[in-house]
């Protein structure tokens, strides 16, 4: 997964750029520029942290129990 796709996935989960930045140790402005494509490169470790965060969120979403249906 590339960094931009991972950031879009994380953003769609409801995290703000500031929250993503705090989670990966980067300023919000760097996260915004990476997601928008205006900042083309980043440290390898930061890129790995972004991809890992996206994977953790995806796993957590899959692990959520399905909502119960009320039968009347």
MODELLER restraints for C-alpha pairs under 7 A, 6 or more apart:
rsr = mdl.restraints
at = mdl.atoms
rsr.add(forms.Gaussian(group=physical.xy_distance, feature=features.Distance(at['CA:1:A'], at['CA:51:A']), mean=6.95, stdev=0.5))
rsr.add(forms.Gaussian(group=physical.xy_distance, feature=features.Distance(at['CA:3:A'], at['CA:47:A']), mean=6.12, stdev=0.5))
rsr.add(forms.Gaussian(group=physical.xy_distance, feature=features.Distance(at['CA:3:A'], at['CA:50:A']), mean=6.63, stdev=0.5))
rsr.add(forms.Gaussian(group=physical.xy_distance, feature=features.Distance(at['CA:3:A'], at['CA:51:A']), mean=6.45, stdev=0.5))
rsr.add(forms.Gaussian(group=physical.xy_distance, feature=features.Distance(at['CA:4:A'], at['CA:34:A']), mean=6.38, stdev=0.5))
rsr.add(forms.Gaussian(group=physical.xy_distance, feature=features.Distance(at['CA:4:A'], at['CA:35:A']), mean=5.12, stdev=0.5))
rsr.add(forms.Gaussian(group=physical.xy_distance, feature=features.Distance(at['CA:6:A'], at['CA:50:A']), mean=6.55, stdev=0.5))
rsr.add(forms.Gaussian(group=physical.xy_distance, feature=features.Distance(at['CA:6:A'], at['CA:51:A']), mean=5.62, stdev=0.5))
rsr.add(forms.Gaussian(group=physical.xy_distance, feature=features.Distance(at['CA:6:A'], at['CA:54:A']), mean=5.60, stdev=0.5))
rsr.add(forms.Gaussian(group=physical.xy_distance, feature=features.Distance(at['CA:7:A'], at['CA:35:A']), mean=5.87, stdev=0.5))
rsr.add(forms.Gaussian(group=physical.xy_distance, feature=features.Distance(at['CA:7:A'], at['CA:50:A']), mean=6.85, stdev=0.5))
rsr.add(forms.Gaussian(group=physical.xy_distance, feature=features.Distance(at['CA:8:A'], at['CA:35:A']), mean=6.68, stdev=0.5))
rsr.add(forms.Gaussian(group=physical.xy_distance, feature=features.Distance(at['CA:9:A'], at['CA:54:A']), mean=6.54, stdev=0.5))
rsr.add(forms.Gaussian(group=physical.xy_distance, feature=features.Distance(at['CA:10:A'], at['CA:54:A']), mean=5.52, stdev=0.5))
rsr.add(forms.Gaussian(group=physical.xy_distance, feature=features.Distance(at['CA:17:A'], at['CA:28:A']), mean=5.29, stdev=0.5))
rsr.add(forms.Gaussian(group=physical.xy_distance, feature=features.Distance(at['CA:17:A'], at['CA:31:A']), mean=5.84, stdev=0.5))
rsr.add(forms.Gaussian(group=physical.xy_distance, feature=features.Distance(at['CA:17:A'], at['CA:32:A']), mean=6.16, stdev=0.5))
rsr.add(forms.Gaussian(group=physical.xy_distance, feature=features.Distance(at['CA:18:A'], at['CA:28:A']), mean=4.53, stdev=0.5))
rsr.add(forms.Gaussian(group=physical.xy_distance, feature=features.Distance(at['CA:21:A'], at['CA:27:A']), mean=5.27, stdev=0.5))
rsr.add(forms.Gaussian(group=physical.xy_distance, feature=features.Distance(at['CA:21:A'], at['CA:28:A']), mean=5.10, stdev=0.5))
rsr.add(forms.Gaussian(group=physical.xy_distance, feature=features.Distance(at['CA:21:A'], at['CA:31:A']), mean=6.14, stdev=0.5))
rsr.add(forms.Gaussian(group=physical.xy_distance, feature=features.Distance(at['CA:24:A'], at['CA:46:A']), mean=6.43, stdev=0.5))
rsr.add(forms.Gaussian(group=physical.xy_distance, feature=features.Distance(at['CA:24:A'], at['CA:49:A']), mean=5.73, stdev=0.5))
rsr.add(forms.Gaussian(group=physical.xy_distance, feature=features.Distance(at['CA:24:A'], at['CA:50:A']), mean=6.62, stdev=0.5))
rsr.add(forms.Gaussian(group=physical.xy_distance, feature=features.Distance(at['CA:33:A'], at['CA:39:A']), mean=4.91, stdev=0.5))
rsr.add(forms.Gaussian(group=physical.xy_distance, feature=features.Distance(at['CA:34:A'], at['CA:40:A']), mean=6.42, stdev=0.5))
